[in-house]
Structures are given as structure tokens and as C-alpha cells.
């Protein structure tokens, strides 16, 4: 496979698809085995990943096709259990191709370590005192990780504020750290621990929590795309999608489901690459309140002067290629090779583009046929498989259940028996 624009990829067998991906991504035989052969995650590796290991658990890995991101074709590995997600992302990327695909940017690998100080009698005075000692605090933090300092510069800045709480005012210090190609949790937590005694000395207060914030407000990935009205079904579809977006922008109940659809695309890439999808979720949802003062849509959709649909997204995306499961899980290493990324920045940019594509697919479905049409066919296939259908019988059972609007295991079993 020389291009990710591949007609009929879904019609190939699993083995054929895997071979096409291996050719596109230059996978070795061993790398291909890590994602195609059961048991690639050995008991030894699994036992070192988490505690109390009793075995392993598999999820499907698919690849989203058709993506052009910053002028480069990308195959997107996605680990997820929900039907229709991979197909929807691929279809959205196909519709964006005629307008150049997705364009992205990134603000840098900046994480925040928080140090909480309580019992300060003059908190505003203490804030200024901390800033007077900023260089000393940064130097003490960086002394804990000279390797990081050599690579990225480590701790870069100190911010401080007073917040009102139910137990009274407290001083909160933010240590601003460039974590490079690591997600950086361990690095920033260690630095926060290191500067705590100095901050207590400066403020004459008591340091309590010393830990990173998942609201990585300085580690933002952005993506934009234009979808021509001709590619997506006409200007009426554009208008329908704007209507759907306006609902999500205004109403938190709608926004919750719309944003879940965005994470449908982003989380599977985060999981595939061995990164922390729970942290991603926390960052993305909390950023809405931080930026807009309310819970709202993570995307912005508009119509340009030619009547085409334009979309944009901006979210904290803290992922890494160094440390954690990314380095020890063989499947994650292969997924990273399929993506063709060399830096955490590249990975974050791709994830933002996939989130925008996934949202486009869901919004377009809602504005046209409804979300269930495509989803239910894939759901029917799952039900028919559970009932025992295979081969040509499987396809016939799926078509009949959809036609009868009766998708259930009992219906599938009855159809298998009659066929």
C-alpha cells in the first residue's frame, strides 16, 4: 500500500489489511506480530505494568484511512471496542482531502506542577515573596532532573495566586515545566516535592499537596479543516451541521454527548500508543470551563464566504513517547511506528486532528440520516456474530435484521436457523 487513500480496505481479510499496513509503515515481521498475534503482551511485561496481574485483556486495533495532516498521509491506529468509530473517522478524513486535509499547531510540552500552601496569614504578601525567589525555586526544581534540563530546559517559570476555599484563602504555586517527549507526570511531581520546603520557608505556611495538574492549559494542540459543501452533500448539510453545533455550544446536556463523540476519536489513539486516556479526558473537559467559563462544545464550526464548512479544535493534549506503557508495551511501540511520529508534538497534533474528524462525522450524521443508520448496521453485525453467523450467512442475517428493524440475538438465531 503506497497511499492511505484505499478503496475497499474494509472488504479485505484481517490478514490482508495487516499486510497492507505493514507495507505502508515498513513494519518488520516481529512488529506485525505484536498487533496480529494473541499474546504479544507477555505475562512478564504485563506483570510489570500494574499490580495484582492475573492475565491480559484484548481489544481490537483498527486503522483509520485517508488522513492528510499537515500535508502528510497518516495511518491512524485506533484501539476501541465501539463499532462505527474507525469507519466514521476514515470517512471524515476522505471528505477533508479535497480541501487539503487537516492543519495543526502546538504550544509546547508544558506541564504544571501545583504546590498548595495553607495557614498563611498574609497570602498576598506571600505571593510576591515567592516571585522574589523565583530563580531560586526554579534552580532547586531543576537540580532534581539534570537530564531533563539538558534536553528541554526543565522548569521554566513560576506562577502564584491566592484562591478562596471553604477553609479560607490558600496560596497555590504553579511550577511551569517543559517535559519534552515525556508526558511528564513523574518529573513535575518530583520537582514539586523538591521545592516544597523552600516554599514553606518563604511563606511561613504549610505545604500540603504537591502534584501535577491535568488541566494542561499551556500544552495545547490545535487542528483546523475545511470541508467543501460539494464533498459533504451541499450547503443544506452545512447549515444543518451549524444548527447542530449551535445546540452543543449552548447546552451542556448536548455538549456532553457531542464531546463524547470527539473523545471517541482521540481516546483510541491515546490507548493505542500506550498513553493516559483518563488524563486526556480530564484535561479536555476541564479546559472548557477554564477557557469559556462554561461547559460547552470542544469544537467550533462555521460557514465561510463560499458556503463551505470550517471546523477548529483546541485542547490540552499531554501525551508522550518516553516512559510508561509507551516504551514497554510492544503493541504501543508498533502503533507509534504505524503513525510515523518521532516526537510528542507530532502525536498530539495528530490526536487533535482525529478528534475534529470524529466530531465532523457525528455532526454530519445527525444533520443528514441520523446517527443510527450507519451505527446500527455495525451493531447488527456484532449481534449476528454473537448469534453464530459467519460468511455469507452473516451478511444475509445483518441485511434481514436491518430490513425488519428487529436487531437482537434471538432474531439473528432464528434467521440463521431458517437460512
C-alpha positions as CSV (number, residue, x, y, z in Angstrom):
1,X,0.0,0.0,0.0
2,X,1.6,3.3,-1.2
3,X,-1.2,5.6,-0.1
4,X,-3.7,5.7,2.7
5,X,-6.5,6.5,0.2
6,X,-7.6,2.9,-0.3
7,X,-10.9,2.0,-1.8
8,X,-12.4,-1.2,-0.3
9,X,-10.0,-1.6,2.5
10,X,-12.7,-2.8,4.8
11,X,-13.5,-5.6,2.3
12,X,-10.1,-7.2,2.7
13,X,-9.5,-10.0,5.2
14,X,-7.8,-9.1,8.5
15,X,-4.6,-10.7,7.3
16,X,-4.7,-8.7,4.0
17,X,-5.3,-5.4,5.9
18,X,-2.4,-6.1,8.2
19,X,-0.1,-6.8,5.3
20,X,-1.1,-3.5,3.6
21,X,-0.5,-1.6,6.8
22,X,2.9,-3.3,7.2
23,X,3.9,-2.2,3.7
24,X,2.7,1.4,4.3
25,X,4.5,1.6,7.7
26,X,7.6,-0.6,6.9
27,X,6.8,-2.9,9.8
28,X,9.1,-5.8,10.4
29,X,7.6,-9.3,10.9
30,X,8.1,-9.1,14.6
31,X,6.4,-5.7,14.8
32,X,3.5,-7.0,12.8
33,X,3.2,-10.0,15.2
34,X,2.8,-7.6,18.1
35,X,-0.6,-6.4,16.8
36,X,-1.8,-9.5,14.9
37,X,-0.9,-12.4,17.2
38,X,-2.6,-13.1,20.5
39,X,-0.3,-13.0,23.5
40,X,2.1,-10.3,22.1
41,X,1.9,-8.7,25.6
42,X,3.8,-11.3,27.6
43,X,2.9,-12.2,31.1
44,X,6.3,-10.8,32.2
45,X,5.6,-7.4,30.7
46,X,2.0,-7.4,31.9
47,X,3.1,-8.2,35.5
48,X,5.4,-5.1,35.4
49,X,2.7,-2.7,34.1
50,X,0.3,-2.8,37.0
51,X,-0.3,-4.6,40.3
52,X,-2.1,-7.9,41.1
53,X,-1.9,-9.0,37.4
54,X,-3.9,-12.2,36.7
55,X,-3.8,-12.1,32.9
56,X,-4.3,-9.8,29.9
57,X,-7.4,-8.5,28.0
58,X,-7.6,-7.8,24.3
59,X,-9.3,-5.0,22.4
60,X,-9.5,-4.6,18.6
61,X,-7.0,-2.4,16.8
62,X,-8.2,-0.8,13.6
63,X,-6.7,1.8,11.3
64,X,-8.4,5.0,10.1
65,X,-7.6,5.7,6.5
66,X,-7.5,8.8,4.3
67,X,-5.9,11.3,6.7
68,X,-3.8,14.1,5.4
69,X,-2.3,16.0,8.4
70,X,-0.1,19.0,7.6
71,X,0.5,17.7,4.1
72,X,1.5,14.2,5.1
73,X,-0.6,11.0,4.7
74,X,-1.0,9.2,8.0
75,X,-2.5,5.8,9.0
76,X,-4.2,6.2,12.4
77,X,-4.1,3.1,14.7
78,X,-7.2,3.1,17.0
79,X,-7.8,0.7,19.9
80,X,-11.5,0.7,20.7
81,X,-14.5,-1.6,21.2
82,X,-17.3,0.6,19.8
83,X,-18.5,-0.1,16.3
84,X,-18.5,2.7,13.6
85,X,-15.8,4.9,15.1
86,X,-12.9,3.9,12.8
87,X,-15.2,4.0,9.7
88,X,-16.5,7.4,10.7
89,X,-13.1,8.9,11.1
90,X,-11.9,7.4,7.8
91,X,-15.0,8.9,6.0
92,X,-14.5,12.3,7.6
93,X,-10.8,12.3,6.5
94,X,-11.8,11.3,3.0
95,X,-14.2,14.3,2.8
96,X,-11.4,16.7,4.0
97,X,-8.9,15.6,1.4
98,X,-10.1,17.8,-1.4
99,X,-9.5,20.9,0.7
100,X,-6.1,19.8,1.9
101,X,-6.9,17.7,4.9
102,X,-6.1,18.9,8.4
103,X,-3.7,21.6,9.6
104,X,-2.4,21.7,13.1
105,X,-0.2,23.6,15.6
106,X,1.1,23.1,19.1
107,X,2.1,25.3,22.0
108,X,4.8,23.1,23.5
109,X,5.3,20.3,26.0
110,X,4.5,22.4,29.0
111,X,3.1,20.9,32.2
112,X,2.1,22.5,35.5
113,X,3.1,21.2,39.0
114,X,0.9,22.6,41.8
115,X,2.1,23.3,45.3
116,X,-0.7,24.1,47.8
117,X,0.2,26.3,50.8
118,X,-2.2,26.7,53.8
119,X,-2.0,28.6,57.0
120,X,-0.5,31.7,55.5
121,X,-1.6,34.8,57.5
122,X,-0.6,37.3,54.7
123,X,-1.2,35.4,51.5
124,X,-0.9,38.3,49.0
125,X,2.4,39.3,50.6
126,X,3.5,35.7,50.4
127,X,2.7,35.5,46.6
128,X,5.1,38.4,46.0
129,X,7.7,36.9,48.2
130,X,7.5,33.7,46.2
131,X,8.0,35.6,43.0
132,X,11.0,37.4,44.5
133,X,12.6,34.0,44.9
134,X,11.6,32.6,41.5
135,X,15.1,31.9,40.3
136,X,16.0,30.0,43.5
137,X,12.8,27.9,43.2
138,X,13.5,27.1,39.6
139,X,17.1,26.2,40.3
140,X,16.0,23.9,43.1
141,X,13.4,22.1,40.9
142,X,15.9,21.7,38.1
143,X,18.5,20.2,40.4
144,X,16.2,17.2,40.7
145,X,16.3,16.3,37.0
146,X,19.5,17.5,35.3
147,X,18.9,15.2,32.3
148,X,15.5,16.9,31.6
149,X,17.2,20.3,32.0
150,X,19.8,19.3,29.4
151,X,17.2,18.2,26.9
152,X,14.4,20.7,27.3
153,X,15.4,23.2,30.0
154,X,13.1,21.7,32.6
155,X,11.4,24.1,34.9
156,X,10.9,27.4,33.1
157,X,8.7,29.7,35.3
158,X,6.8,30.1,38.5
159,X,3.2,31.4,38.8
160,X,1.4,32.0,42.1
161,X,-2.1,33.0,43.1
162,X,-4.5,33.2,46.1
163,X,-7.7,31.2,45.9
164,X,-10.7,31.3,48.3
165,X,-11.8,28.0,49.7
166,X,-14.2,26.6,52.3
167,X,-11.3,26.5,54.8
168,X,-10.1,30.0,53.9
169,X,-7.6,31.5,51.5
170,X,-4.7,29.4,50.3
171,X,-1.6,30.1,48.2
172,X,-1.2,28.0,45.1
173,X,2.2,27.9,43.4
174,X,2.5,26.7,39.7
175,X,5.8,25.4,38.6
176,X,5.9,25.6,34.8
177,X,7.9,22.7,33.3
178,X,8.9,21.7,29.8
179,X,8.8,17.9,29.9
180,X,9.9,17.2,26.3
181,X,8.8,14.0,24.7
182,X,7.6,12.6,28.0
183,X,4.1,13.1,29.3
184,X,5.9,14.3,32.4
185,X,3.9,13.4,35.4
186,X,6.8,11.9,37.3
187,X,9.1,14.7,36.5
188,X,6.8,17.5,37.6
189,X,5.7,15.7,40.7
190,X,9.3,15.2,41.8
191,X,10.1,18.8,41.2
192,X,7.0,19.9,43.3
193,X,8.2,17.7,46.1
194,X,11.7,19.2,45.9
195,X,10.6,22.9,46.1
196,X,8.1,22.4,48.9
197,X,10.5,23.1,51.9
198,X,11.7,26.3,50.2
199,X,8.2,27.5,49.6
200,X,7.3,26.8,53.2
201,X,10.3,28.8,54.4
202,X,9.4,31.7,52.1
203,X,5.7,31.8,53.0
204,X,5.8,30.6,56.7
205,X,2.9,28.4,55.7
206,X,2.4,24.7,55.5
207,X,2.7,22.9,52.1
208,X,0.1,20.2,51.6
209,X,-0.5,18.8,48.1
210,X,2.4,18.7,45.6
211,X,1.3,17.2,42.3
212,X,0.8,17.9,38.6
213,X,-2.4,19.4,37.2
214,X,-4.2,17.5,34.4
215,X,-5.5,20.9,33.2
216,X,-2.5,21.3,31.0
217,X,-3.6,24.8,29.8
218,X,-0.1,25.5,28.3
219,X,0.1,22.2,26.3
220,X,-2.4,22.9,23.6
221,X,-2.9,21.1,20.3
222,X,-5.0,22.8,17.6
223,X,-6.4,21.5,14.4
224,X,-8.5,23.0,11.6
225,X,-10.1,21.7,8.4
226,X,-12.3,22.9,5.6
227,X,-15.0,20.6,4.2
228,X,-16.3,21.8,0.8
229,X,-20.0,21.9,0.6
230,X,-19.8,19.7,-2.5
231,X,-17.9,17.0,-0.7
232,X,-20.3,16.7,2.2
233,X,-23.7,16.9,0.4
234,X,-24.4,20.5,-0.3
235,X,-24.9,23.8,1.6
236,X,-28.1,22.5,3.3
237,X,-25.9,19.9,5.0
238,X,-23.5,22.7,6.1
239,X,-26.4,24.6,7.5
240,X,-27.7,21.5,9.3
241,X,-24.3,20.9,10.9
242,X,-24.1,24.6,12.0
243,X,-27.5,24.1,13.6
244,X,-26.3,21.0,15.5
245,X,-23.2,22.8,16.6
246,X,-25.1,25.8,17.9
247,X,-27.1,23.4,20.1
248,X,-23.9,21.8,21.5
249,X,-22.3,25.2,22.1
250,X,-25.3,26.5,24.1
251,X,-26.5,23.4,26.0
252,X,-24.3,21.4,28.4
253,X,-26.5,18.3,28.0
254,X,-25.9,18.3,24.3
255,X,-22.3,19.3,24.7
256,X,-21.6,16.3,26.9
257,X,-22.7,13.9,24.1
258,X,-21.0,15.9,21.3
259,X,-17.8,16.0,23.3
260,X,-18.0,12.3,24.0
261,X,-18.0,11.8,20.2
262,X,-14.8,13.8,19.9
263,X,-13.2,11.6,22.5
264,X,-14.4,8.6,20.6
265,X,-11.7,9.5,18.1
266,X,-9.0,10.8,20.4
267,X,-9.0,8.2,23.2
268,X,-8.5,5.2,20.8
269,X,-5.3,6.8,19.5
270,X,-4.1,7.6,23.1
271,X,-4.8,4.0,24.1
272,X,-3.1,2.5,21.0
273,X,0.1,4.5,21.8
274,X,0.2,3.5,25.5
275,X,-0.7,6.9,26.8
276,X,-3.1,8.1,29.6
277,X,-6.6,8.4,28.2
278,X,-8.0,9.2,31.6
279,X,-5.7,12.2,31.9
280,X,-6.7,13.3,28.4
281,X,-10.4,13.1,29.3
282,X,-9.9,15.2,32.5
283,X,-7.9,17.8,30.6
284,X,-10.2,18.2,27.7
285,X,-13.4,18.5,29.7
286,X,-12.0,20.8,32.3
287,X,-10.5,23.1,29.7
288,X,-13.9,24.1,28.5
289,X,-14.6,25.7,31.9
290,X,-11.1,27.2,32.0
291,X,-11.4,28.8,28.6
292,X,-15.1,29.6,28.2
293,X,-16.4,29.8,31.7
294,X,-19.0,27.1,31.0
295,X,-19.2,23.5,29.8
296,X,-19.6,23.7,26.0
297,X,-18.5,22.2,22.7
298,X,-14.8,21.4,22.3
299,X,-15.1,22.2,18.6
300,X,-16.1,25.3,16.7
301,X,-18.0,25.0,13.4
302,X,-18.6,27.9,10.9
303,X,-19.5,28.6,7.3
304,X,-17.0,30.5,5.2
305,X,-17.8,33.0,2.4
306,X,-18.1,30.2,-0.2
307,X,-20.6,28.3,1.9
308,X,-18.1,25.6,2.9
309,X,-17.9,24.2,6.4
310,X,-14.8,25.1,8.5
311,X,-14.0,23.4,11.8
312,X,-11.5,24.0,14.6
313,X,-10.5,22.4,17.8
314,X,-8.1,23.5,20.7
315,X,-7.5,21.1,23.6
316,X,-4.8,20.2,26.1
317,X,-3.2,17.0,24.9
318,X,-0.5,15.7,27.1
319,X,1.0,12.5,25.5
320,X,4.5,11.2,25.4
321,X,6.8,8.8,23.6
322,X,9.1,8.4,26.6
323,X,8.4,6.3,29.7
324,X,5.3,4.4,30.9
325,X,3.5,1.8,28.8
326,X,4.6,3.6,25.6
327,X,8.0,2.2,26.0
328,X,7.3,-1.2,27.4
329,X,4.1,-2.3,25.6
330,X,5.1,-3.9,22.3
331,X,1.7,-3.0,20.7
332,X,2.1,0.7,21.6
333,X,5.6,0.7,20.0
334,X,4.1,-0.7,16.8
335,X,1.2,1.8,16.8
336,X,3.7,4.6,17.1
337,X,5.6,3.2,14.1
338,X,2.4,3.0,12.1
339,X,1.7,6.6,12.9
340,X,5.2,7.5,11.8
341,X,5.7,10.0,14.7
342,X,9.1,10.9,16.2
343,X,8.0,13.5,18.9
344,X,5.3,14.0,21.4
345,X,4.3,17.1,19.5
346,X,3.6,15.2,16.3
347,X,1.5,12.7,18.2
348,X,-0.5,15.5,20.0
349,X,-1.2,17.3,16.6
350,X,-2.5,14.0,15.1
351,X,-4.8,13.3,18.0
352,X,-6.3,16.8,17.7
353,X,-7.0,16.2,14.0
354,X,-8.6,12.9,14.7
355,X,-10.9,14.5,17.3
356,X,-12.0,17.1,14.8
357,X,-12.6,14.5,12.2
358,X,-14.6,12.3,14.6
359,X,-16.8,15.3,15.6
360,X,-17.4,16.1,11.9
361,X,-18.6,12.6,11.2
362,X,-21.0,12.6,14.1
363,X,-22.4,16.1,13.3
364,X,-22.9,15.2,9.7
365,X,-24.7,12.0,10.5
366,X,-27.0,13.9,12.9
367,X,-27.7,16.6,10.2
368,X,-28.5,14.0,7.5
369,X,-29.5,10.4,8.0
370,X,-29.3,10.4,11.8
371,X,-26.7,8.8,13.9
372,X,-28.3,5.3,13.9
373,X,-28.2,4.4,10.3
374,X,-24.5,3.6,10.0
375,X,-24.1,2.6,13.6
376,X,-26.9,0.1,13.6
377,X,-25.5,-1.8,10.6
378,X,-22.3,-2.4,12.5
379,X,-24.3,-3.1,15.7
380,X,-26.3,-5.7,13.7
381,X,-23.1,-7.3,12.5
382,X,-21.9,-7.7,16.1
383,X,-25.3,-9.2,17.2
384,X,-25.2,-11.6,14.2
385,X,-21.7,-12.7,15.1
386,X,-22.7,-13.3,18.7
387,X,-25.5,-15.5,17.5
388,X,-23.1,-17.6,15.5
389,X,-23.5,-16.3,11.9
390,X,-20.4,-16.5,9.6
391,X,-19.5,-15.9,6.0
392,X,-22.4,-15.2,3.5
393,X,-24.9,-16.1,6.2
394,X,-23.6,-13.3,8.4
395,X,-24.2,-10.7,5.7
396,X,-27.7,-12.0,4.9
397,X,-28.7,-12.0,8.6
398,X,-27.4,-8.4,9.0
399,X,-29.4,-7.2,6.0
400,X,-32.6,-9.0,7.0
401,X,-32.4,-7.7,10.6
402,X,-32.0,-4.2,9.4
403,X,-34.8,-4.5,6.9
404,X,-37.1,-6.0,9.6
405,X,-35.9,-3.4,12.1
406,X,-35.5,-6.2,14.6
407,X,-31.9,-6.4,15.7
408,X,-31.5,-8.9,18.5
409,X,-29.7,-12.1,19.3
410,X,-33.0,-14.0,19.2
411,X,-33.9,-12.7,15.8
412,X,-30.4,-13.5,14.5
413,X,-30.6,-17.1,15.8
414,X,-34.0,-17.5,14.2
415,X,-32.7,-16.2,10.8
416,X,-29.6,-18.5,11.0
417,X,-31.8,-21.5,11.6
418,X,-34.1,-20.7,8.7
419,X,-31.2,-19.9,6.3
